[in-house]
């Protein structure tokens, strides 16, 4: 049977592939661009973590038992 045209990638698969990529093939400018892209991704991920923690804290405050 033929392979499906759009194979679904697993969660984090692209990141794992990027971590194994041979960096010798890149020029210095390309490596610097890569670092900038990774820093932007770190900031995006940190912002998502902060939003999730804030949401969890709000839910905990709303649903936690109140002291008598």
Phi and psi in radians as a Rosetta constraint file:
Dihedral C 1 N 2 CA 2 C 2 CIRCULARHARMONIC -1.330 0.35
Dihedral N 2 CA 2 C 2 N 3 CIRCULARHARMONIC 2.641 0.35
Dihedral C 2 N 3 CA 3 C 3 CIRCULARHARMONIC -1.271 0.35
Dihedral N 3 CA 3 C 3 N 4 CIRCULARHARMONIC 2.557 0.35
Dihedral C 3 N 4 CA 4 C 4 CIRCULARHARMONIC -1.098 0.35
Dihedral N 4 CA 4 C 4 N 5 CIRCULARHARMONIC 2.558 0.35
Dihedral C 4 N 5 CA 5 C 5 CIRCULARHARMONIC -1.128 0.35
Dihedral N 5 CA 5 C 5 N 6 CIRCULARHARMONIC -0.637 0.35
Dihedral C 5 N 6 CA 6 C 6 CIRCULARHARMONIC -2.080 0.35
Dihedral N 6 CA 6 C 6 N 7 CIRCULARHARMONIC 1.621 0.35
Dihedral C 6 N 7 CA 7 C 7 CIRCULARHARMONIC -1.293 0.35
Dihedral N 7 CA 7 C 7 N 8 CIRCULARHARMONIC 2.257 0.35
Dihedral C 7 N 8 CA 8 C 8 CIRCULARHARMONIC -1.410 0.35
Dihedral N 8 CA 8 C 8 N 9 CIRCULARHARMONIC 2.212 0.35
Dihedral C 8 N 9 CA 9 C 9 CIRCULARHARMONIC -1.479 0.35
Dihedral N 9 CA 9 C 9 N 10 CIRCULARHARMONIC 2.535 0.35
Dihedral C 9 N 10 CA 10 C 10 CIRCULARHARMONIC -1.256 0.35
Dihedral N 10 CA 10 C 10 N 11 CIRCULARHARMONIC 2.823 0.35
Dihedral C 10 N 11 CA 11 C 11 CIRCULARHARMONIC -1.075 0.35
Dihedral N 11 CA 11 C 11 N 12 CIRCULARHARMONIC 2.160 0.35
Dihedral C 11 N 12 CA 12 C 12 CIRCULARHARMONIC 1.406 0.35
Dihedral N 12 CA 12 C 12 N 13 CIRCULARHARMONIC 0.072 0.35
Dihedral C 12 N 13 CA 13 C 13 CIRCULARHARMONIC -1.128 0.35
Dihedral N 13 CA 13 C 13 N 14 CIRCULARHARMONIC -0.697 0.35
Dihedral C 13 N 14 CA 14 C 14 CIRCULARHARMONIC -1.117 0.35
Dihedral N 14 CA 14 C 14 N 15 CIRCULARHARMONIC -0.670 0.35
Dihedral C 14 N 15 CA 15 C 15 CIRCULARHARMONIC -1.102 0.35
Dihedral N 15 CA 15 C 15 N 16 CIRCULARHARMONIC -0.786 0.35
Dihedral C 15 N 16 CA 16 C 16 CIRCULARHARMONIC -1.069 0.35
Dihedral N 16 CA 16 C 16 N 17 CIRCULARHARMONIC -0.681 0.35
Dihedral C 16 N 17 CA 17 C 17 CIRCULARHARMONIC -1.152 0.35
Dihedral N 17 CA 17 C 17 N 18 CIRCULARHARMONIC -0.710 0.35
Dihedral C 17 N 18 CA 18 C 18 CIRCULARHARMONIC -1.129 0.35
Dihedral N 18 CA 18 C 18 N 19 CIRCULARHARMONIC -0.616 0.35
Dihedral C 18 N 19 CA 19 C 19 CIRCULARHARMONIC -1.170 0.35
Dihedral N 19 CA 19 C 19 N 20 CIRCULARHARMONIC -0.417 0.35
Dihedral C 19 N 20 CA 20 C 20 CIRCULARHARMONIC -1.674 0.35
Dihedral N 20 CA 20 C 20 N 21 CIRCULARHARMONIC -0.050 0.35
Dihedral C 20 N 21 CA 21 C 21 CIRCULARHARMONIC -1.169 0.35
Dihedral N 21 CA 21 C 21 N 22 CIRCULARHARMONIC 2.480 0.35
Dihedral C 21 N 22 CA 22 C 22 CIRCULARHARMONIC -1.317 0.35
Dihedral N 22 CA 22 C 22 N 23 CIRCULARHARMONIC 1.969 0.35
Dihedral C 22 N 23 CA 23 C 23 CIRCULARHARMONIC -1.395 0.35
Dihedral N 23 CA 23 C 23 N 24 CIRCULARHARMONIC -0.207 0.35
Dihedral C 23 N 24 CA 24 C 24 CIRCULARHARMONIC -1.074 0.35
Dihedral N 24 CA 24 C 24 N 25 CIRCULARHARMONIC -0.414 0.35
Dihedral C 24 N 25 CA 25 C 25 CIRCULARHARMONIC -1.368 0.35
Dihedral N 25 CA 25 C 25 N 26 CIRCULARHARMONIC -0.181 0.35
Dihedral C 25 N 26 CA 26 C 26 CIRCULARHARMONIC -1.701 0.35
Dihedral N 26 CA 26 C 26 N 27 CIRCULARHARMONIC 2.565 0.35
Dihedral C 26 N 27 CA 27 C 27 CIRCULARHARMONIC -1.411 0.35
Dihedral N 27 CA 27 C 27 N 28 CIRCULARHARMONIC 2.911 0.35
Dihedral C 27 N 28 CA 28 C 28 CIRCULARHARMONIC -1.028 0.35
Dihedral N 28 CA 28 C 28 N 29 CIRCULARHARMONIC -0.776 0.35
Dihedral C 28 N 29 CA 29 C 29 CIRCULARHARMONIC -1.076 0.35
Dihedral N 29 CA 29 C 29 N 30 CIRCULARHARMONIC -0.682 0.35
Dihedral C 29 N 30 CA 30 C 30 CIRCULARHARMONIC -1.167 0.35
Dihedral N 30 CA 30 C 30 N 31 CIRCULARHARMONIC -0.664 0.35
Dihedral C 30 N 31 CA 31 C 31 CIRCULARHARMONIC -1.154 0.35
Dihedral N 31 CA 31 C 31 N 32 CIRCULARHARMONIC -0.696 0.35
Dihedral C 31 N 32 CA 32 C 32 CIRCULARHARMONIC -1.126 0.35
Dihedral N 32 CA 32 C 32 N 33 CIRCULARHARMONIC -0.703 0.35
Dihedral C 32 N 33 CA 33 C 33 CIRCULARHARMONIC -1.075 0.35
Dihedral N 33 CA 33 C 33 N 34 CIRCULARHARMONIC -0.698 0.35
Dihedral C 33 N 34 CA 34 C 34 CIRCULARHARMONIC -1.100 0.35
Dihedral N 34 CA 34 C 34 N 35 CIRCULARHARMONIC -0.759 0.35
Dihedral C 34 N 35 CA 35 C 35 CIRCULARHARMONIC -1.064 0.35
Dihedral N 35 CA 35 C 35 N 36 CIRCULARHARMONIC -0.764 0.35
Dihedral C 35 N 36 CA 36 C 36 CIRCULARHARMONIC -1.094 0.35
Dihedral N 36 CA 36 C 36 N 37 CIRCULARHARMONIC -0.706 0.35
Dihedral C 36 N 37 CA 37 C 37 CIRCULARHARMONIC -1.143 0.35
Dihedral N 37 CA 37 C 37 N 38 CIRCULARHARMONIC -0.700 0.35
Dihedral C 37 N 38 CA 38 C 38 CIRCULARHARMONIC -1.175 0.35
Dihedral N 38 CA 38 C 38 N 39 CIRCULARHARMONIC -0.679 0.35
Dihedral C 38 N 39 CA 39 C 39 CIRCULARHARMONIC -1.109 0.35
Dihedral N 39 CA 39 C 39 N 40 CIRCULARHARMONIC -0.708 0.35
Dihedral C 39 N 40 CA 40 C 40 CIRCULARHARMONIC -1.118 0.35
Dihedral N 40 CA 40 C 40 N 41 CIRCULARHARMONIC -0.680 0.35
Dihedral C 40 N 41 CA 41 C 41 CIRCULARHARMONIC -1.173 0.35
Dihedral N 41 CA 41 C 41 N 42 CIRCULARHARMONIC -0.684 0.35
Dihedral C 41 N 42 CA 42 C 42 CIRCULARHARMONIC -1.060 0.35
Dihedral N 42 CA 42 C 42 N 43 CIRCULARHARMONIC -0.771 0.35
Dihedral C 42 N 43 CA 43 C 43 CIRCULARHARMONIC -1.095 0.35
Dihedral N 43 CA 43 C 43 N 44 CIRCULARHARMONIC -0.704 0.35
Dihedral C 43 N 44 CA 44 C 44 CIRCULARHARMONIC -1.129 0.35
Dihedral N 44 CA 44 C 44 N 45 CIRCULARHARMONIC -0.746 0.35
Dihedral C 44 N 45 CA 45 C 45 CIRCULARHARMONIC -1.172 0.35
Dihedral N 45 CA 45 C 45 N 46 CIRCULARHARMONIC -0.727 0.35
Dihedral C 45 N 46 CA 46 C 46 CIRCULARHARMONIC -1.093 0.35
Dihedral N 46 CA 46 C 46 N 47 CIRCULARHARMONIC -0.697 0.35
Dihedral C 46 N 47 CA 47 C 47 CIRCULARHARMONIC -1.093 0.35
Dihedral N 47 CA 47 C 47 N 48 CIRCULARHARMONIC -0.685 0.35
Dihedral C 47 N 48 CA 48 C 48 CIRCULARHARMONIC -1.159 0.35
Dihedral N 48 CA 48 C 48 N 49 CIRCULARHARMONIC -0.715 0.35
Dihedral C 48 N 49 CA 49 C 49 CIRCULARHARMONIC -1.042 0.35
Dihedral N 49 CA 49 C 49 N 50 CIRCULARHARMONIC -0.794 0.35
Dihedral C 49 N 50 CA 50 C 50 CIRCULARHARMONIC -1.061 0.35
Dihedral N 50 CA 50 C 50 N 51 CIRCULARHARMONIC -0.741 0.35
Dihedral C 50 N 51 CA 51 C 51 CIRCULARHARMONIC -1.107 0.35
Dihedral N 51 CA 51 C 51 N 52 CIRCULARHARMONIC -0.731 0.35
Dihedral C 51 N 52 CA 52 C 52 CIRCULARHARMONIC -1.159 0.35
Dihedral N 52 CA 52 C 52 N 53 CIRCULARHARMONIC -0.716 0.35
Dihedral C 52 N 53 CA 53 C 53 CIRCULARHARMONIC -1.137 0.35
Dihedral N 53 CA 53 C 53 N 54 CIRCULARHARMONIC -0.703 0.35
Dihedral C 53 N 54 CA 54 C 54 CIRCULARHARMONIC -1.129 0.35
Dihedral N 54 CA 54 C 54 N 55 CIRCULARHARMONIC -0.733 0.35
Dihedral C 54 N 55 CA 55 C 55 CIRCULARHARMONIC -1.104 0.35
Dihedral N 55 CA 55 C 55 N 56 CIRCULARHARMONIC -0.708 0.35
Dihedral C 55 N 56 CA 56 C 56 CIRCULARHARMONIC -1.154 0.35
Dihedral N 56 CA 56 C 56 N 57 CIRCULARHARMONIC -0.736 0.35
Dihedral C 56 N 57 CA 57 C 57 CIRCULARHARMONIC -1.109 0.35
Dihedral N 57 CA 57 C 57 N 58 CIRCULARHARMONIC -0.696 0.35
Dihedral C 57 N 58 CA 58 C 58 CIRCULARHARMONIC -1.136 0.35
Dihedral N 58 CA 58 C 58 N 59 CIRCULARHARMONIC -0.733 0.35
Dihedral C 58 N 59 CA 59 C 59 CIRCULARHARMONIC -1.151 0.35
Dihedral N 59 CA 59 C 59 N 60 CIRCULARHARMONIC -0.735 0.35
Dihedral C 59 N 60 CA 60 C 60 CIRCULARHARMONIC -1.079 0.35
Dihedral N 60 CA 60 C 60 N 61 CIRCULARHARMONIC -0.731 0.35
Dihedral C 60 N 61 CA 61 C 61 CIRCULARHARMONIC -1.149 0.35
Dihedral N 61 CA 61 C 61 N 62 CIRCULARHARMONIC -0.634 0.35
Dihedral C 61 N 62 CA 62 C 62 CIRCULARHARMONIC -1.281 0.35
Dihedral N 62 CA 62 C 62 N 63 CIRCULARHARMONIC -0.699 0.35
Dihedral C 62 N 63 CA 63 C 63 CIRCULARHARMONIC -1.808 0.35
Dihedral N 63 CA 63 C 63 N 64 CIRCULARHARMONIC -0.050 0.35
Dihedral C 63 N 64 CA 64 C 64 CIRCULARHARMONIC -1.352 0.35
Dihedral N 64 CA 64 C 64 N 65 CIRCULARHARMONIC 2.600 0.35
Dihedral C 64 N 65 CA 65 C 65 CIRCULARHARMONIC -1.115 0.35
Dihedral N 65 CA 65 C 65 N 66 CIRCULARHARMONIC 2.456 0.35
Dihedral C 65 N 66 CA 66 C 66 CIRCULARHARMONIC -1.563 0.35
Dihedral N 66 CA 66 C 66 N 67 CIRCULARHARMONIC 2.454 0.35
Dihedral C 66 N 67 CA 67 C 67 CIRCULARHARMONIC -1.139 0.35
Dihedral N 67 CA 67 C 67 N 68 CIRCULARHARMONIC 2.497 0.35
